[in-house]
């Protein structure tokens, strides 16, 4: 479904005043780029190259692969692979070695010496930079033998090499100057080849008003959606930085320092050379301009909705249509829960559902769901798995292990091929050799399903070799999960207890319930500083990451105007006047943080992590840093939520952003209060509970009665009496009817 429509004029008379930015757009070819003389080295770890732990090379699976991507505005000038590995001490070393490939080309052969067998070996391999493209694959293949016998067993336990997680790649790159072309967007500000955290400075006028900040927030949410799992941060400055690509927002009477434009003739998007950087650096500045804040917002909307239609170095936007209002729970990053969902909807390429080899890595299918699903009618989720595989000639230990979120659901033995050969007929020539099919319907316990899920399908093809010299291993094992496999959440309803910071930290709920944040208002201090603005931009970037959509309909208000947003969920940047607002809402909140005093709701201590609720309060003066996530029901509207990022100084707001960006710490955010003190994250539940969503009346009655065992017993007795009396009445009528005859 289209997000909206816009019209623009790519050939505008508006020109940047800077001479460095007035060059005509050029085609992206060798003649249009200029290479910076100095290279910039960076180290990529094994994990950053797609390795999960050590890479284990075995006789039957002797290949390992690392993935390396190069940005569009970089060229590789040098590369060195720092390979750390250990190999078997039981080999014939004159016949054993490691081959290193780069994009299919052999670049090195590393001998296996007897002197270092069984020890950790470190080798540096220089890689030819001319072999690098945008996406690159570095392969390591083990060629190993343990005997001269022609009946050598490729499954022998002595055939092994482990590539250590300490392996790294030092990549030296130089910047190249891309043309000033909007057709390249979102590059160079975001490049999907770059797997690092996205950091894009935002250049804003001093004392930017709320409307300008909202336009910046829409753009940051777009970049957050593009960055996805990488995460995104948006430092705020008043002048363009000299060492980075940046985005600037300009009005005739509120122009950022260092940015000079001629007359602005409407909502305008311009890409120009960064005036703070040397011309040879290739640094760019993306400028959004307008004659007033309304036009500035139109420029931001046109950028996030229709950048694919832009060309040249500038565009004047004629009109923008945001499209129809979105429906709840339709975020692009969330799987539909109102119908059956097939696996082909959950992957970007069908090849992700295929596996090769005797013991291949698991096939992984990720699925994000609204976190407020409630299984009142059923306690499991139907998962229908269809799969194909290269069938063994007889029953052996070939299995398929099916799991969810690293928990085993079922282990299925893979049966041999049907002797009749009927199953060798298939429509898509995906598998070679003897092929078999299977289907399993699994009931996944709903308690194992969360907001972020991953189904794992681990095939293990057992060797068909029954003795020495009986048969030789071949690389013919193939397996695949059928794209028409499905999972169905349509029997679930949206209903959950709140507040719940786990929902917020992992999916942005309840704000992302509307993917464009139409029901959300972000509350900032009346005069926010750079740290508070950066926090607002980073949170909108997180919302875009969680939903996959820009925050086109979000509201941004200063703390003094929060009363105008009574019917919305509120995300509060709780410092300055916004912190005073929380103090105004009352002492019943889980925690109040002021510059030198913290007011905290106390709880009963528990070793089991279960909290019965607040039992008192304590106020204390502190002279150290404090920051916290605080969640509670809106004081304005029942069922609406407030989440506050509170700190005793704006400098500590970065601690909260760091937690949200750290996969190891984000799981500690829970309850209605999570306190962050440097590296310590503590989640508590101290406030009152409320419910959001909708249940049918009979389900609501059952759910609420189930909380009280005595009422459940009484309801059971009454239900039994009702059934007994009904049966007694029916039998009495039947007996009377017979007597009348």
Phi and psi in degrees as a GROMACS rama.xvg file:
@    title "Ramachandran Plot"
@    xaxis  label "Phi"
@    yaxis  label "Psi"
@TYPE xy
-68.3166  142.051  UNK-2
-76.1029  -32.7909  UNK-3
173.796  -169.346  UNK-4
-140.376  156.782  UNK-5
-152.656  162.048  UNK-6
-129.727  143.591  UNK-7
-147.919  162.673  UNK-8
-113.133  107.606  UNK-9
-70.1075  -25.6482  UNK-10
-104.469  85.0483  UNK-11
-100.59  147.986  UNK-12
-74.1794  -11.1416  UNK-13
-69.2366  125.656  UNK-14
-128.435  142.781  UNK-15
-63.4018  145.213  UNK-16
-73.5798  -23.7184  UNK-17
-68.6359  131.039  UNK-18
-66.8953  -28.0785  UNK-19
-68.3597  -15.1019  UNK-20
-112.713  9.74706  UNK-21
-100.037  5.99583  UNK-22
-65.5411  145.538  UNK-23
-67.8828  146.772  UNK-24
-60.2355  144.923  UNK-25
-124.47  157.736  UNK-26
-68.1968  148.258  UNK-27
-81.2933  89.7191  UNK-28
-142.186  -174.035  UNK-29
-62.7722  -29.6433  UNK-30
-80.0436  -12.847  UNK-31
-101.82  4.52067  UNK-32
-120.084  151.774  UNK-33
-130.264  125.86  UNK-34
-88.1742  130.56  UNK-35
-68.5975  143.596  UNK-36
-70.0154  -30.1169  UNK-37
-98.5997  140.73  UNK-38
-93.4289  152.858  UNK-39
-117.917  107.832  UNK-40
-81.9481  146.774  UNK-41
-146.458  150.851  UNK-42
-101.175  131.985  UNK-43
-109.555  127.467  UNK-44
-80.9685  169.737  UNK-45
-61.5213  -37.1491  UNK-46
-65.3242  -40.4056  UNK-47
-67.3672  -19.4872  UNK-48
-98.07  15.3736  UNK-49
94.841  8.2788  UNK-50
-90.9874  133.473  UNK-51
-107.571  95.8719  UNK-52
75.4554  -165.37  UNK-53
-66.4575  145.763  UNK-54
-92.9712  119.708  UNK-55
-101.167  113.955  UNK-56
-96.4936  125.146  UNK-57
-124.665  165.876  UNK-58
-53.8996  -43.1056  UNK-59
-85.4661  -16.6906  UNK-60
-133.428  77.5946  UNK-61
-90.3713  10.2803  UNK-62
-114.665  139.494  UNK-63
-129.559  146.959  UNK-64
-131.682  137.176  UNK-65
-118.379  141.783  UNK-66
-111.244  131.356  UNK-67
-133.125  129.308  UNK-68
-115.575  149.593  UNK-69
-122.426  132.235  UNK-70
-60.9676  157.422  UNK-71
-68.2956  -24.7574  UNK-72
-104.208  23.0188  UNK-73
-129.83  153.018  UNK-74
-130.013  137.226  UNK-75
-78.5025  125.919  UNK-76
-110.779  -10.0348  UNK-77
-171.28  147.262  UNK-78
-151.729  136.802  UNK-79
-136.928  122.353  UNK-80
-89.8785  119.152  UNK-81
-96.0626  95.6609  UNK-82
-96.9556  122.37  UNK-83
-117.763  121.743  UNK-84
-152.654  165.368  UNK-85
-134.985  137.948  UNK-86
-128.728  166.551  UNK-87
-63.7264  139.899  UNK-88
-85.6644  10.0405  UNK-89
-118.163  36.3061  UNK-90
-108.871  164.476  UNK-91
-89.9661  102.763  UNK-92
-71.7519  -25.4425  UNK-93
-69.2368  -17.3589  UNK-94
-110.521  3.77701  UNK-95
-119.059  140.65  UNK-96
-167.341  171.236  UNK-97
-111.65  135.46  UNK-98
-106.793  133.556  UNK-99
-112.113  127.74  UNK-100
-115.331  149.777  UNK-101
-130.529  111.39  UNK-102
52.4926  42.6097  UNK-103
86.9613  -9.77806  UNK-104
-95.2164  131.809  UNK-105
-71.9361  123.282  UNK-106
-112.649  -16.4565  UNK-107
-162.74  150.203  UNK-108
-126.497  118.931  UNK-109
-105.98  115.438  UNK-110
-70.2115  152.226  UNK-111
-102  110.918  UNK-112
-95.429  148.285  UNK-113
-65.1859  -34.7265  UNK-114
-64.2496  -30.0979  UNK-115
-108.508  10.0905  UNK-116
-63.3926  136.134  UNK-117
78.9723  -0.561402  UNK-118
-110.074  165.141  UNK-119
-76.6552  122.462  UNK-120
-112.955  136.939  UNK-121
-119.797  124.735  UNK-122
-132.189  136.86  UNK-123
-102.209  125.057  UNK-124
-115.921  118.275  UNK-125
-77.7225  129.753  UNK-126
-106.662  135.872  UNK-127
-68.4237  116.333  UNK-128
-62.9478  -20.4111  UNK-129
-70.0201  -16.6456  UNK-130
-85.3958  -8.04302  UNK-131
-81.5863  139.576  UNK-132
-122.107  -156.258  UNK-133
-74.0327  -47.2175  UNK-134
-112.502  129.758  UNK-135
-131.183  148.595  UNK-136
-125.021  121.664  UNK-137
-102.568  119.272  UNK-138
-109.572  144.322  UNK-139
-124.957  121.337  UNK-140
-118.734  132.73  UNK-141
-94.2449  123.276  UNK-142
-110.371  108.313  UNK-143
-140.185  144.799  UNK-144
-138.872  143.835  UNK-145
-115.832  -7.07429  UNK-146
-152.822  157.788  UNK-147
-90.4433  -2.73001  UNK-148
-65.7166  135.169  UNK-149
-68.6948  -10.1781  UNK-150
-97.0983  29.2543  UNK-151
-56.3337  134.688  UNK-152
-90.6803  114.781  UNK-153
-68.1323  -11.0023  UNK-154
-95.5614  7.22811  UNK-155
-62.7644  140.987  UNK-156
-67.8642  -14.5985  UNK-157
-81.003  -8.49067  UNK-158
-92.3819  87.0043  UNK-159
-151.005  150.287  UNK-160
-147.565  134.501  UNK-161
-112.923  125.174  UNK-162
-89.4145  119.603  UNK-163
-71.4015  149.297  UNK-164
-63.0533  -13.1941  UNK-165
-75.7994  -5.30425  UNK-166
-62.1378  139.91  UNK-167
-147.806  167.353  UNK-168
-127.545  124.158  UNK-169
-95.7155  114.087  UNK-170
-112.01  121.402  UNK-171
-104.837  123.612  UNK-172
-128.83  157.461  UNK-173
-121.88  143.425  UNK-174
-70.842  143.031  UNK-175
-119.487  144.697  UNK-176
-85.4117  113.35  UNK-177
-81.622  159.073  UNK-178
-63.6203  155.588  UNK-179
-77.2073  81.8043  UNK-180
-133.371  124.575  UNK-181
-68.8475  -17.1591  UNK-182
-66.3341  -19.0953  UNK-183
-84.1213  -10.2427  UNK-184
-57.2103  144.809  UNK-185
-82.0643  -0.620354  UNK-186
-71.1898  149.599  UNK-187
-90.4792  6.81772  UNK-188
-71.157  -34.1513  UNK-189
-135.186  134.237  UNK-190
-129.378  120.383  UNK-191
-64.5222  -16.4003  UNK-192
-76.3297  -16.8621  UNK-193
-92.0487  115.953  UNK-194
-94.1058  11.5904  UNK-195
-82.9884  163.476  UNK-196
-57.8419  131.635  UNK-197
-73.9535  124.788  UNK-198
-126.068  111.085  UNK-199
-126.504  111.699  UNK-200
-65.9661  140.746  UNK-201
-108.505  124.485  UNK-202
-99.0815  115.197  UNK-203
-122.353  149.973  UNK-204
-63.7896  155.269  UNK-205
-62.6769  136.197  UNK-206
56.6424  46.8442  UNK-207
-60.4156  139.729  UNK-208
-79.1636  175.095  UNK-209
-63.6601  -39.1226  UNK-210
-65.4014  -38.4557  UNK-211
-65.9818  -41.3075  UNK-212
-65.3256  -35.3898  UNK-213
-65.5553  -41.9065  UNK-214
-60.1835  -41.1504  UNK-215
-64.4801  -36.827  UNK-216
-65.3651  -37.6384  UNK-217
-63.6866  -41.7726  UNK-218
-66.9925  -40.7885  UNK-219
-64.988  -36.0516  UNK-220
-66.464  -33.5521  UNK-221
-65.5492  -46.505  UNK-222
-65.0195  -34.9437  UNK-223
-63.8186  -39.075  UNK-224
-65.6147  -38.1921  UNK-225
-67.2413  -41.883  UNK-226
-67.4474  -35.3594  UNK-227
57.9316  -127.314  UNK-228
-64.1002  -16.719  UNK-229
-68.8444  -30.2689  UNK-230
81.4575  160.875  UNK-231
-148.415  142.329  UNK-232
-132.32  150.032  UNK-233
-134.472  83.8598  UNK-234
-59.5746  146.563  UNK-235
-109.422  133.069  UNK-236
-140.409  162.965  UNK-237
-100.162  -11.6244  UNK-238
-131.205  149.034  UNK-239
-60.7406  134.251  UNK-240
-74.1583  147.589  UNK-241
-81.4317  -17.0253  UNK-242
-112.211  19.5742  UNK-243
-156.721  155.343  UNK-244
-68.0614  147.611  UNK-245
-146.792  167.647  UNK-246
-124.498  128.832  UNK-247
-118.813  149.367  UNK-248
-123.261  126.687  UNK-249
-132.994  140.456  UNK-250
-128.545  156.462  UNK-251
-53.5341  -38.6218  UNK-252
-106.234  10.6115  UNK-253
-143.832  67.1898  UNK-254
-94.1548  130.084  UNK-255
-59.6223  148.811  UNK-256
-61.6374  136.025  UNK-257
88.5374  -8.48648  UNK-258
-107.315  120.329  UNK-259
-124.609  125.046  UNK-260
-125.744  150.866  UNK-261
-73.6715  -165.058  UNK-262
-58.5382  131.814  UNK-263
-90.5218  125.146  UNK-264
-108.091  12.0316  UNK-265
154.203  -173.373  UNK-266
-60.1997  118.676  UNK-267
-130.217  139.326  UNK-268
-121.794  123.892  UNK-269
-130.526  138.659  UNK-270
-115.034  131.827  UNK-271
-146.265  165.125  UNK-272
-65.1679  141.337  UNK-273
-66.3224  115.336  UNK-274
-66.7061  -16.2467  UNK-275
-88.4492  -6.69232  UNK-276
-111.715  153.985  UNK-277
-61.7946  146.696  UNK-278
-57.673  -33.5275  UNK-279
-75.448  -9.17207  UNK-280
-73.0324  -26.108  UNK-281
80.0318  6.82699  UNK-282
-70.0996  139.529  UNK-283
-116.617  157.513  UNK-284
-127.089  122.338  UNK-285
-97.5018  117.473  UNK-286
-110.036  126.913  UNK-287
-108.723  124.679  UNK-288
-135.277  158.102  UNK-289
-163.331  160.777  UNK-290
-75.8801  -20.0641  UNK-291
-149.715  178.437  UNK-292
-67.8224  -28.3145  UNK-293
-64.4008  -44.8424  UNK-294
-68.0176  -33.396  UNK-295
-63.5084  -39.465  UNK-296
-66.2257  -38.7738  UNK-297
-62.9769  -38.5068  UNK-298
-63.6324  -41.4403  UNK-299
-64.6912  -43.281  UNK-300
-63.7175  -41.2048  UNK-301
-65.3509  -36.6444  UNK-302
-62.5162  -47.563  UNK-303
-78.6081  -22.817  UNK-304
-93.0196  -36.2266  UNK-305
-134.374  31.8042  UNK-306
-63.6697  -23.5501  UNK-307
-67.1917  -18.2091  UNK-308
-95.019  0.586747  UNK-309
-89.436  149.147  UNK-310
-151.539  171.488  UNK-311
73.9885  -171.077  UNK-312
-96.5816  0.48755  UNK-313
-160.625  158.02  UNK-314
-150.666  135.929  UNK-315
-101.851  126.467  UNK-316
-85.2288  126.659  UNK-317
-87.6998  -39.3314  UNK-318
-160.367  157.116  UNK-319
-138.251  131.29  UNK-320
-120.758  118.733  UNK-321
-73.8451  -8.45984  UNK-322
84.4461  -179.528  UNK-323
-67.6995  158.488  UNK-324
-64.8674  144.077  UNK-325
-82.434  161.071  UNK-326
-95.2231  153.671  UNK-327
-59.7415  145.033  UNK-328
66.4736  25.1121  UNK-329
-106.493  25.7638  UNK-330
-57.6021  134.654  UNK-331
-57.2149  -29.261  UNK-332
-84.4663  -3.5755  UNK-333
-104.148  137.022  UNK-334
-71.0603  142.676  UNK-335
-61.6414  140.635  UNK-336
-119.131  10.1903  UNK-337
-102.596  6.89815  UNK-338
-160.654  173.627  UNK-339
-69.9355  137.919  UNK-340
-116.079  128.532  UNK-341
-91.6737  157.978  UNK-342
-65.9726  -27.4841  UNK-343
-66.2104  -18.2716  UNK-344
-82.9855  -14.4337  UNK-345
-101.303  -6.85234  UNK-346
-120.595  156.989  UNK-347
-90.5605  -18.5773  UNK-348
-147.036  130.37  UNK-349
-57.6083  -23.6986  UNK-350
-65.2493  -17.2969  UNK-351
-66.8588  -16.1236  UNK-352
-97.7203  10.9183  UNK-353
-112.25  153.364  UNK-354
-138.85  148.003  UNK-355
-132.48  137.97  UNK-356
111.754  172.225  UNK-357
-80.2702  -30.172  UNK-358
-139.144  68.4385  UNK-359
-75.3746  164.746  UNK-360
-61.3564  155.774  UNK-361
-61.7386  145.342  UNK-362
-80.0403  123.7  UNK-363
-114.508  130.6  UNK-364
-123.453  111.897  UNK-365
-87.3407  146.72  UNK-366
-151.029  122.494  UNK-367
-103.091  140.004  UNK-368
-130.295  155.877  UNK-369
-58.737  133.422  UNK-370
-76.3675  -7.13747  UNK-371
-97.4767  19.4169  UNK-372
-66.7262  138.396  UNK-373
-130.141  124.446  UNK-374
-98.7508  77.626  UNK-375
-83.4523  -28.6396  UNK-376
-93.1031  -25.1757  UNK-377
-145.183  152.279  UNK-378
-108.635  14.8415  UNK-379
-149.074  162.711  UNK-380
-113.65  126.946  UNK-381
-73.8912  121.581  UNK-382
-117.45  115.226  UNK-383
-105.225  108.161  UNK-384
-107.085  124.067  UNK-385
-114.679  139.924  UNK-386
-148.256  160.336  UNK-387
-134.412  154.556  UNK-388
-161.569  159.911  UNK-389
-74.1203  112.596  UNK-390
-77.705  139.755  UNK-391
-70.6212  160.771  UNK-392
-77.7539  -17.7723  UNK-393
-151.49  166.82  UNK-394
-63.2505  131.421  UNK-395
-147.702  -155.902  UNK-396
-93.4967  23.0189  UNK-397
-69.9718  127.549  UNK-398
-140.092  160.944  UNK-399
-121.047  118.258  UNK-400
-98.59  123.47  UNK-401
-109.547  125.927  UNK-402
-140.081  167.24  UNK-403
-136.618  130.781  UNK-404
51.2906  44.7678  UNK-405
65.1014  21.9691  UNK-406
-119.845  129.525  UNK-407
-69.5159  131.567  UNK-408
-101.235  -46.3085  UNK-409
-159.512  144.903  UNK-410
-115.07  122.562  UNK-411
-114.568  126.053  UNK-412
-76.176  132.429  UNK-413
-86.094  117.015  UNK-414
-80.1982  158.514  UNK-415
-71.7193  170.993  UNK-416
-66.7142  149.101  UNK-417
-69.1906  124.905  UNK-418
-57.9272  -25.7949  UNK-419
-68.8494  -19.2216  UNK-420
80.1762  3.32965  UNK-421
-62.3046  -37.7875  UNK-422
-76.1377  -1.00104  UNK-423
-84.1562  -1.68314  UNK-424
-93.687  121.362  UNK-425
-146.174  156.934  UNK-426
-80.4786  -40.7063  UNK-427
-103.963  121.914  UNK-428
-74.6356  64.2943  UNK-429
-84.7345  -40.7635  UNK-430
-110.391  147.907  UNK-431
-110.894  162.292  UNK-432
78.2524  -164.281  UNK-433
-69.2388  126.189  UNK-434
-120.339  141.138  UNK-435
-133.522  160.956  UNK-436
-126.814  155.625  UNK-437
-149.5  162.945  UNK-438
-147.094  135.313  UNK-439
-133.784  132.143  UNK-440
-105.95  117.38  UNK-441
-118.373  138.749  UNK-442
-97.9739  108.24  UNK-443
-85.2923  121.229  UNK-444
-57.097  130.871  UNK-445
-63.9465  -23.8379  UNK-446
-67.6554  -18.035  UNK-447
-90.2906  0.351322  UNK-448
-104.091  133.646  UNK-449
-129.201  -160.975  UNK-450
-71.3925  -37.3299  UNK-451
-118.112  121.589  UNK-452
-132.489  157.261  UNK-453
-143.651  123.48  UNK-454
-88.8353  136.066  UNK-455
-120.746  133.306  UNK-456
-125.783  104.459  UNK-457
-104.559  108.839  UNK-458
-88.3973  139.502  UNK-459
-130.637  114.63  UNK-460
-96.6334  109.44  UNK-461
-72.9341  149.631  UNK-462
-64.8479  139.555  UNK-463
-94.4837  7.25076  UNK-464
-78.5237  124.601  UNK-465
-105.558  -1.54936  UNK-466
178.372  168.785  UNK-467
-60.9971  137.008  UNK-468
65.1179  9.88639  UNK-469
-75.3827  -44.3328  UNK-470
-156.26  159.762  UNK-471
-107.227  144.923  UNK-472
-71.1237  139.723  UNK-473
-125.532  156.405  UNK-474
-89.8792  60.7438  UNK-475
-112.466  0.582944  UNK-476
-75.018  122.729  UNK-477
-134.095  149.325  UNK-478
-152.813  155.575  UNK-479
-157.666  145.359  UNK-480
-92.287  130.542  UNK-481
-66.2549  133.47  UNK-482
-60.5648  -18.3157  UNK-483
-86.2418  0.483639  UNK-484
-57.1326  150.445  UNK-485
-144.754  162.082  UNK-486
-138.494  146.83  UNK-487
-133.127  116.839  UNK-488
-111.947  16.494  UNK-489
-69.1938  -14.6425  UNK-490
-89.1606  0.981347  UNK-491
-91.4759  156.141  UNK-492
-120.114  165.74  UNK-493
-95.6706  106.215  UNK-494
-163.687  128.699  UNK-495
-159.256  161.271  UNK-496
-83.6541  141.421  UNK-497
-133.085  160.637  UNK-498
-78.5841  155.94  UNK-499
-149.617  99.1091  UNK-500
-68.9968  -19.857  UNK-501
-61.4328  -43.4827  UNK-502
-59.3174  -43.2663  UNK-503
-65.3007  -43.9969  UNK-504
-74.6938  -21.328  UNK-505
-107.328  -19.2373  UNK-506
-145.448  -1.10947  UNK-507
75.7143  9.67334  UNK-508
-73.3144  140.836  UNK-509
-90.3425  0.373778  UNK-510
-67.0526  -38.5134  UNK-511
-80.4442  4.15027  UNK-512
-53.9477  -39.7614  UNK-513
-101.752  116.562  UNK-514
-60.2562  -29.9961  UNK-515
-94.0077  11.4109  UNK-516
60.5455  36.3138  UNK-517
-65.3632  -25.1189  UNK-518
-102.087  17.9688  UNK-519
-117.757  139.434  UNK-520
-124.841  131.159  UNK-521
-99.2518  125.693  UNK-522
-103.24  122.786  UNK-523
-119.757  161.772  UNK-524
-59.4738  157.438  UNK-525
-62.204  -36.3917  UNK-526
-127.121  78.5025  UNK-527
-69.2317  144.818  UNK-528
-91.3386  -177.497  UNK-529
-62.7448  -37.9133  UNK-530
-65.5614  -39.6308  UNK-531
-70.1731  -38.1286  UNK-532
-66.344  -41.4804  UNK-533
-60.5122  -39.4543  UNK-534
-63.9572  -42.8064  UNK-535
-60.7131  -44.9621  UNK-536
-64.9036  -41.489  UNK-537
-65.311  -38.2343  UNK-538
-68.2529  -38.1486  UNK-539
-67.8099  -33.4222  UNK-540
-63.156  -39.5541  UNK-541
-63.9137  -40.765  UNK-542
-61.0653  -41.3795  UNK-543
-64.3832  -38.3954  UNK-544
-61.7158  -43.0135  UNK-545
-71.7987  -40.4549  UNK-546
-92.9508  -29.5079  UNK-547
83.9168  14.8302  UNK-548
-140.654  143.791  UNK-549
-65.3185  153.466  UNK-550
-83.7754  69.9709  UNK-551
-70.4951  -25.2275  UNK-552
-120.229  22.38  UNK-553
-71.8291  151.674  UNK-554
-109.238  143.621  UNK-555
-127.306  124.639  UNK-556
-136.069  147.129  UNK-557
-73.5325  160.668  UNK-558
-59.0383  -32.4458  UNK-559
-69.5065  -16.8004  UNK-560
-112.099  18.2791  UNK-561
-65.5559  -23.8788  UNK-562
-61.499  -21.4852  UNK-563
-77.9822  -4.93012  UNK-564
-117.315  39.069  UNK-565
-62.8016  -31.7205  UNK-566
-97.0487  20.4945  UNK-567
-122.247  157.215  UNK-568
-72.3061  140.166  UNK-569
-115.002  129.62  UNK-570
-110.848  112.824  UNK-571
-106.502  128.149  UNK-572
-88.3591  91.9947  UNK-573
-84.1582  57.3514  UNK-574
-126.927  167.445  UNK-575
59.0551  -134.85  UNK-576
-66.6423  -25.5099  UNK-577
-69.264  -34.0324  UNK-578
-67.1624  -37.9551  UNK-579
-64.1916  -33.4486  UNK-580
-61.2011  -42.8288  UNK-581
-64.3109  -37.9278  UNK-582
-64.1039  -33.8474  UNK-583
-66.8328  -33.0069  UNK-584
-69.8122  -15.1635  UNK-585
124.483  163.53  UNK-586
-80.204  0.59945  UNK-587
-82.6598  -2.03679  UNK-588
-72.8083  155.446  UNK-589
-56.9794  -36.7099  UNK-590
-158.493  138.529  UNK-591
-116.417  128.837  UNK-592
-118.13  121.66  UNK-593
-117.568  179.151  UNK-594
-61.4423  -36.4733  UNK-595
-130.091  9.62844  UNK-596
-145.504  136.902  UNK-597
-116.023  135.263  UNK-598
-118.219  116.481  UNK-599
-124.708  136.194  UNK-600
-74.5218  128.941  UNK-601
-85.9921  158.673  UNK-602
-136.802  159.997  UNK-603
-72.2706  131.858  UNK-604
-64.4646  144.547  UNK-605
-150.033  133.116  UNK-606
-83.7371  -9.81257  UNK-607
-103.628  5.68814  UNK-608
75.9101  10.0736  UNK-609
-103.107  133.056  UNK-610
-122.102  133.374  UNK-611
-88.3472  -9.98899  UNK-612
125.461  176.508  UNK-613
-70.4547  141.367  UNK-614
-119.53  -3.65268  UNK-615
174.915  -173.808  UNK-616
-137.16  155.287  UNK-617
-138.867  133.697  UNK-618
-111.218  137.725  UNK-619
-146.847  145.751  UNK-620
-89.3061  134.192  UNK-621
-132.493  152.39  UNK-622
-121.817  14.648  UNK-623
-112.33  170.75  UNK-624
-72.2262  139.614  UNK-625
-140.835  136.233  UNK-626
-145.46  151.386  UNK-627
-158.606  150.663  UNK-628
-92.922  127.687  UNK-629
-126.425  129.151  UNK-630
-126.922  140.288  UNK-631
-164.107  169.352  UNK-632
-74.1476  142.244  UNK-633
-58.8153  134.28  UNK-634
-71.8894  -8.27429  UNK-635
-96.7379  -43.9707  UNK-636
-134.164  129.033  UNK-637
-64.7379  133.916  UNK-638
90.4343  -11.2934  UNK-639
-91.4917  153.678  UNK-640
-117.166  152.967  UNK-641
-125.873  129.509  UNK-642
-122.966  126.143  UNK-643
-115.629  136.19  UNK-644
-98.1323  98.8101  UNK-645
-106.376  145.164  UNK-646
-157.556  155.301  UNK-647
-82.6632  -3.08313  UNK-648
-158.096  152.168  UNK-649
-65.1202  -22.3554  UNK-650
-63.9335  -24.3236  UNK-651
-87.4873  -6.21325  UNK-652
-62.7432  -28.7526  UNK-653
-62.0409  -28.3384  UNK-654
-61.8541  -38.8246  UNK-655
-69.5119  -39.7817  UNK-656
-65.331  -36.9317  UNK-657
-63.0574  -37.6717  UNK-658
-65.1067  -44.1092  UNK-659
-64.6759  -26.6969  UNK-660
-92.7883  0.73844  UNK-661
-108.72  110.68  UNK-662
-61.3655  -26.417  UNK-663
-77.6181  -24.4462  UNK-664
-103.709  -23.6813  UNK-665
-62.942  -24.9404  UNK-666
-69.1939  -14.4041  UNK-667
-84.4877  -8.98407  UNK-668
-80.8874  115.583  UNK-669
-157.59  174.854  UNK-670
67.295  -148.369  UNK-671
-112.939  0.219624  UNK-672
-147.788  120.891  UNK-673
-126.281  114.834  UNK-674
-96.2214  132.787  UNK-675
-115.253  116.381  UNK-676
-123.639  95.8431  UNK-677
57.8388  -112.753  UNK-678
-94.4159  1.31881  UNK-679
-98.4774  127.068  UNK-680
-121.385  122.43  UNK-681
-127.112  121.702  UNK-682
-102.754  135.744  UNK-683
-133.512  158.975  UNK-684
-125.033  110.048  UNK-685
-129.718  -12.7069  UNK-686
-101.334  -171.173  UNK-687
-83.4693  154.762  UNK-688
-102.289  142.081  UNK-689
-137.746  169.645  UNK-690
-123.674  143.478  UNK-691
-125.322  153.99  UNK-692
106.021  -168.089  UNK-693
-141.372  136.041  UNK-694
-123.403  145.014  UNK-695
-57.0157  152.163  UNK-696
-59.7725  -37.8711  UNK-697
-70.4349  -34.9778  UNK-698
-69.207  -41.0052  UNK-699
-59.8196  -43.3443  UNK-700
-62.6337  -43.7479  UNK-701
-66.0784  -42.9029  UNK-702
-62.6014  -43.3482  UNK-703
-75.9051  -32.2544  UNK-704
-68.8421  -33.1154  UNK-705
-65.9081  -14.4828  UNK-706
-77.4311  -14.3416  UNK-707
-121.528  106.233  UNK-708
-56.5937  -37.2466  UNK-709
-64.5061  -41.8671  UNK-710
-67.1091  -35.3493  UNK-711
-63.6295  -42.0077  UNK-712
-64.5482  -43.5057  UNK-713
-63.8892  -41.4708  UNK-714
-63.2205  -38.0392  UNK-715
-64.4454  -41.9183  UNK-716
-64.0313  -45.114  UNK-717
-64.3177  -39.746  UNK-718
-63.5941  -40.4329  UNK-719
-63.6112  -43.5644  UNK-720
-62.434  -40.8997  UNK-721
-61.3922  -45.3961  UNK-722
-63.9532  -43.4697  UNK-723
-63.3004  -44.8498  UNK-724
-65.2945  -36.9811  UNK-725
-64.6305  -44.6014  UNK-726
-64.1462  -42.4837  UNK-727
-61.3018  -42.7532  UNK-728
-64.4556  -42.243  UNK-729
-65.0588  -42.139  UNK-730
-66.4122  -37.815  UNK-731
-63.2034  -43.2623  UNK-732
-63.3877  -39.2458  UNK-733
-65.4978  -41.2208  UNK-734
-65.4521  -42.1976  UNK-735
-63.6559  -36.8935  UNK-736
-65.4134  -38.1615  UNK-737
-67.8411  -39.1944  UNK-738
-65.9108  -32.3803  UNK-739
-66.161  -26.7153  UNK-740
